[in-house]
Amino acid sequence: MIYSKIAGTGGYTPNNVVTNYDLAKKVETDHDWIVQRTGIHSRCLATAGETTSSMSFEAASKAINAAGIQATDLDLIILATTTPDKILPTASCMLQEKLGVPNIPAFDLGAACAGFIYAISVADQFIRAGNAKNILVVGAEHMSSIVDWSDRTTCVLFGDGAGAVVLQASDSPGILSTHLHADGRHGDKLFVPTGLPNLAIADEPAYVNMRGQEVFKFAVKALGDIVDETLDANNMDKSDIDWLIPHQANLRIITATAKKLDMSMEKVILTVDKHANTSAASIPLALDEGVRDGRIKRGDKLLMEGIGGGFAWGSALVIF
């Protein structure tokens, strides 16, 4: 039987670190207010010239190197993002060009903050079907480009960055299962109001809009339910999970999910304090940090989960 395993990880965040104290100089907010509600202390914002594809390249290069392969060994590129450099060409094709690997398939996948989980699930199907041996999966976002920096309710929440993994065909289990959901009835709770230029809405620029309390309530329940779904599908107990790697949106949501698992916060990979919400990039960034600092080891069982605009949400249970 063919399985897909994570052969290498990589991550990138811009050097431009913006603290809560920095934001307090521009909008009516303060450090304690932000930390109390979100757990965020700072975020990394792209500088001039940095884009989704350029950040993806940095993360992808590290993941490819960690996997011990060359970019020319890749069979497919999947880039999860809702903030591509341009409408066309796709960010995945721009990344492909930067990596110097023409002709292999490459496509973008949009599922907001759940994008990386969706992309991992799609890549897993390609490998299990025998249609690819090495797949580059990237989650990358330039969230600062769609944030209203005068709106204190949203601008404090987001950051930029990219995370990547190389999935590789293997004889031993890696990705045990993935679980995907979406509910478009909640599209008015977390959205960007404009579409293509000719569909732009007067006086409504392309900024993130969010009904925070409603998003919070839905997220806590949905992620709690998907924990049960994932464990049941694999006949596992909560104690079987070594690490929780959640989407890094809000510390209170993460804490609620850890409580559902009866898991100590010491077994949760947290980056929300320094990266804020990097949407599709947040899970692979957290995964890469846990791998590179030595906490996550080969053989560990990882539960990755996230939810975002759509609503779209999902989980992946992985033996690293």
C-alpha positions as CSV (number, residue, x, y, z in Angstrom):
1,M,0.0,0.0,0.0
2,I,1.2,3.5,-0.8
3,Y,1.2,6.2,1.9
4,S,2.3,9.8,1.9
5,K,4.7,11.0,4.5
6,I,6.1,14.4,5.4
7,A,9.7,14.2,4.2
8,G,10.7,17.8,4.9
9,T,9.3,21.1,6.3
10,G,10.2,24.8,5.8
11,G,9.0,28.2,6.9
12,Y,9.5,31.9,6.2
13,T,8.3,35.1,7.9
14,P,9.4,38.6,6.9
15,N,12.0,40.4,9.0
16,N,9.6,43.3,9.6
17,V,8.3,42.6,13.1
18,V,5.4,44.8,14.2
19,T,4.6,44.7,17.9
20,N,1.3,45.5,19.6
21,Y,3.1,48.6,21.0
22,D,3.8,49.6,17.4
23,L,0.2,49.3,16.4
24,A,-0.9,51.3,19.4
25,K,0.9,54.3,17.9
26,K,-1.4,54.1,14.8
27,V,-4.8,52.9,16.0
28,E,-6.7,53.1,19.3
29,T,-5.6,49.9,20.9
30,D,-3.1,48.6,23.5
31,H,-0.9,45.6,24.1
32,D,-2.8,44.2,27.0
33,W,-6.2,44.5,25.2
34,I,-4.8,42.5,22.2
35,V,-3.1,39.9,24.3
36,Q,-6.1,39.3,26.5
37,R,-8.4,38.7,23.5
38,T,-6.1,36.9,21.1
39,G,-2.8,36.0,22.7
40,I,-1.0,37.9,20.0
41,H,2.1,40.0,20.9
42,S,3.5,40.7,17.5
43,R,3.3,39.9,13.8
44,C,5.6,39.8,10.8
45,L,4.6,42.0,7.8
46,A,5.9,41.8,4.3
47,T,8.2,44.6,3.1
48,A,8.3,46.2,-0.3
49,G,8.8,43.6,-3.0
50,E,7.8,40.6,-0.8
51,T,4.9,38.7,-2.2
52,T,3.0,35.5,-1.6
53,S,5.1,33.7,-4.3
54,S,8.5,35.1,-3.0
55,M,7.7,34.1,0.6
56,S,6.6,30.7,-0.7
57,F,9.9,30.3,-2.5
58,E,11.8,30.8,0.7
59,A,9.7,28.2,2.6
60,A,9.7,25.8,-0.2
61,S,13.4,25.9,-0.7
62,K,13.9,24.9,3.0
63,A,11.4,22.1,2.8
64,I,12.9,20.7,-0.4
65,N,16.4,20.8,1.2
66,A,15.1,19.1,4.4
67,A,13.5,16.4,2.3
68,G,16.9,15.6,0.8
69,I,15.7,16.0,-2.8
70,Q,16.1,18.5,-5.6
71,A,13.3,20.8,-6.9
72,T,13.6,18.8,-10.2
73,D,12.3,15.7,-8.3
74,L,8.9,17.3,-7.7
75,D,5.9,16.0,-9.5
76,L,3.3,18.6,-8.4
77,I,3.0,21.9,-6.6
78,I,-0.1,22.9,-4.6
79,L,-0.1,26.4,-3.1
80,A,-2.9,27.2,-0.6
81,T,-3.5,31.0,-0.5
82,T,-6.3,33.6,-0.7
83,T,-3.8,36.4,-1.3
84,P,-2.0,35.6,-4.5
85,D,0.4,38.1,-6.1
86,K,-2.0,38.5,-9.0
87,I,-5.2,37.1,-10.4
88,L,-3.1,35.6,-13.2
89,P,-0.7,34.0,-13.4
90,T,-1.4,31.9,-10.3
91,A,1.0,32.1,-7.4
92,S,1.8,28.4,-7.8
93,C,3.0,29.0,-11.3
94,M,5.1,32.0,-10.2
95,L,6.6,29.7,-7.5
96,Q,7.2,27.0,-10.1
97,E,9.1,29.5,-12.2
98,K,11.2,30.6,-9.2
99,L,12.1,27.0,-8.4
100,G,13.0,26.4,-12.0
101,V,10.8,23.3,-12.5
102,P,8.7,23.9,-15.7
103,N,6.1,21.5,-17.0
104,I,5.0,19.8,-13.8
105,P,1.4,20.7,-12.8
106,A,0.9,23.5,-10.3
107,F,-2.2,25.1,-9.0
108,D,-3.5,27.4,-6.2
109,L,-6.1,26.2,-3.7
110,G,-8.3,28.6,-1.8
111,A,-9.9,27.6,1.5
112,A,-8.8,30.5,3.6
113,C,-7.3,29.5,7.0
114,A,-8.1,25.8,6.3
115,G,-6.2,26.0,3.0
116,F,-3.2,24.0,4.1
117,I,-5.3,21.2,5.4
118,Y,-7.3,21.1,2.2
119,A,-4.0,21.1,0.2
120,I,-2.5,18.3,2.3
121,S,-5.6,16.2,1.7
122,V,-5.5,16.7,-2.1
123,A,-1.8,15.9,-2.2
124,D,-2.4,12.8,-0.2
125,Q,-4.9,11.5,-2.7
126,F,-2.4,12.0,-5.6
127,I,0.2,10.0,-3.8
128,R,-2.1,7.2,-2.6
129,A,-3.4,6.9,-6.2
130,G,0.2,6.4,-7.5
131,N,0.1,9.6,-9.6
132,A,3.0,11.4,-7.8
133,K,5.9,10.6,-5.6
134,N,7.0,14.0,-4.4
135,I,4.6,16.9,-3.9
136,L,5.4,20.4,-2.6
137,V,2.5,21.7,-0.5
138,V,2.7,25.4,0.5
139,G,0.5,27.6,2.6
140,A,1.3,31.2,2.1
141,E,-0.4,34.6,2.7
142,H,0.2,38.3,2.3
143,M,-2.6,39.2,4.7
144,S,-1.3,42.7,5.3
145,S,-2.5,43.5,1.7
146,I,-6.1,42.9,2.6
147,V,-6.2,44.4,6.1
148,D,-7.6,47.8,6.9
149,W,-4.8,49.3,9.1
150,S,-7.2,51.8,10.6
151,D,-9.6,49.2,11.9
152,R,-8.4,48.1,15.3
153,T,-10.8,45.1,15.4
154,T,-9.1,43.4,12.5
155,C,-5.6,44.9,11.9
156,V,-4.3,43.5,15.2
157,L,-5.1,39.9,14.1
158,F,-3.1,39.2,11.0
159,G,0.5,38.7,9.7
160,D,2.3,37.5,6.6
161,G,4.4,34.4,6.0
162,A,4.7,31.0,4.3
163,G,5.1,27.4,5.4
164,A,5.8,24.3,3.2
165,V,6.1,20.6,3.3
166,V,7.3,18.0,0.8
167,L,5.0,15.0,0.8
168,Q,6.6,11.8,-0.4
169,A,5.4,8.4,-1.3
170,S,6.2,5.8,1.4
171,D,5.7,2.2,2.3
172,S,4.9,3.1,6.0
173,P,2.0,5.2,7.2
174,G,2.3,9.0,7.3
175,I,-1.0,10.8,6.8
176,L,-3.5,8.6,8.5
177,S,-6.6,10.5,7.5
178,T,-7.9,13.9,6.6
179,H,-11.3,15.4,7.2
180,L,-12.8,18.3,5.3
181,H,-15.9,20.4,5.8
182,A,-17.4,23.6,4.6
183,D,-20.6,25.6,5.2
184,G,-21.2,28.5,2.8
185,R,-24.2,29.7,4.9
186,H,-21.8,31.5,7.1
187,G,-20.1,33.5,4.4
188,D,-21.3,36.8,5.9
189,K,-19.3,36.3,9.1
190,L,-15.7,36.4,7.7
191,F,-15.3,37.9,4.2
192,V,-13.6,40.3,1.8
193,P,-16.4,42.2,0.1
194,T,-14.9,42.7,-3.4
195,G,-14.1,40.4,-6.2
196,L,-12.6,41.0,-9.6
197,P,-12.1,44.7,-10.5
198,N,-15.3,45.0,-12.5
199,L,-17.2,43.5,-9.6
200,A,-15.9,45.9,-7.0
201,I,-18.4,47.4,-4.6
202,A,-18.4,51.2,-4.3
203,D,-17.1,52.4,-0.9
204,E,-16.2,48.8,0.1
205,P,-12.4,48.3,-0.4
206,A,-10.9,44.8,-0.4
207,Y,-10.4,44.5,3.3
208,V,-11.2,41.6,5.7
209,N,-14.5,42.0,7.5
210,M,-15.2,39.8,10.5
211,R,-18.0,39.2,13.0
212,G,-15.6,38.1,15.7
213,Q,-17.9,36.6,18.3
214,E,-19.8,34.6,15.8
215,V,-16.6,33.3,14.2
216,F,-15.3,32.4,17.7
217,K,-18.4,30.4,18.7
218,F,-18.6,28.5,15.4
219,A,-14.9,27.7,15.4
220,V,-14.8,26.3,19.0
221,K,-17.7,23.9,18.2
222,A,-16.6,22.9,14.7
223,L,-13.0,22.2,15.8
224,G,-14.3,20.3,18.9
225,D,-16.4,18.1,16.7
226,I,-13.7,17.4,14.2
227,V,-11.4,16.2,17.0
228,D,-14.0,13.6,17.8
229,E,-14.5,12.7,14.1
230,T,-10.7,12.3,13.5
231,L,-10.1,10.2,16.6
232,D,-13.2,8.0,15.9
233,A,-12.1,7.4,12.3
234,N,-8.7,6.1,13.5
235,N,-9.9,4.2,16.6
236,M,-7.7,6.4,18.7
237,D,-7.9,7.8,22.2
238,K,-7.1,11.4,23.0
239,S,-4.0,10.2,24.8
240,D,-2.6,8.8,21.6
241,I,-2.0,12.3,20.2
242,D,1.5,13.6,20.8
243,W,1.2,17.1,19.4
244,L,-1.7,19.5,18.5
245,I,-0.7,21.8,15.7
246,P,-3.7,24.2,15.3
247,H,-4.4,27.1,13.0
248,Q,-2.9,30.1,14.8
249,A,-5.9,32.5,14.9
250,N,-6.7,33.0,18.6
251,L,-5.2,31.6,21.7
252,R,-8.7,31.1,23.3
253,I,-9.8,28.9,20.4
254,I,-6.6,26.9,20.6
255,T,-7.0,26.5,24.3
256,A,-10.5,25.2,23.9
257,T,-9.4,22.6,21.4
258,A,-6.6,21.4,23.7
259,K,-9.1,21.1,26.5
260,K,-11.3,18.9,24.2
261,L,-8.2,16.6,23.8
262,D,-7.4,16.7,27.6
263,M,-4.0,17.9,26.4
264,S,-1.6,20.1,28.3
265,M,-0.7,23.3,26.5
266,E,2.9,22.1,26.6
267,K,1.9,19.6,23.9
268,V,0.5,22.4,21.6
269,I,2.7,24.1,19.1
270,L,2.0,27.8,19.5
271,T,3.2,30.6,17.2
272,V,0.2,32.9,17.4
273,D,2.0,35.1,19.9
274,K,4.7,36.1,17.5
275,H,3.2,35.4,14.0
276,A,-0.5,36.4,14.6
277,N,-2.9,34.8,12.1
278,T,-1.1,34.0,8.9
279,S,-4.2,32.1,7.5
280,A,-3.1,29.2,5.3
281,A,0.5,29.6,6.4
282,S,-0.1,29.3,10.1
283,I,-0.2,25.5,10.4
284,P,2.9,24.7,8.2
285,L,4.8,27.5,10.0
286,A,4.0,26.0,13.4
287,L,4.8,22.5,12.1
288,D,8.2,23.7,10.8
289,E,9.0,25.4,14.1
290,G,8.2,22.3,16.1
291,V,10.3,20.2,13.8
292,R,13.3,22.5,13.7
293,D,13.5,23.1,17.4
294,G,13.4,19.4,18.1
295,R,10.1,19.1,19.9
296,I,8.4,17.1,17.1
297,K,10.3,13.8,16.4
298,R,9.9,11.0,13.9
299,G,7.1,8.7,14.9
300,D,5.1,11.3,16.8
301,K,1.4,11.5,16.1
302,L,0.3,15.0,15.1
303,L,-3.2,16.4,14.9
304,M,-3.4,19.5,12.6
305,E,-6.7,21.4,12.4
306,G,-7.9,24.8,11.2
307,I,-11.0,26.8,10.3
308,G,-11.4,29.9,8.2
309,G,-13.6,32.0,5.9
310,G,-16.2,30.1,4.0
311,F,-16.6,28.6,6.5
312,A,-14.2,25.9,5.6
313,W,-12.5,23.7,8.2
314,G,-10.6,20.4,8.4
315,S,-8.1,18.2,10.1
316,A,-5.2,15.9,9.3
317,L,-3.9,13.1,11.5
318,V,-0.3,12.4,10.7
319,I,2.5,10.2,11.9
320,F,5.6,12.3,11.5
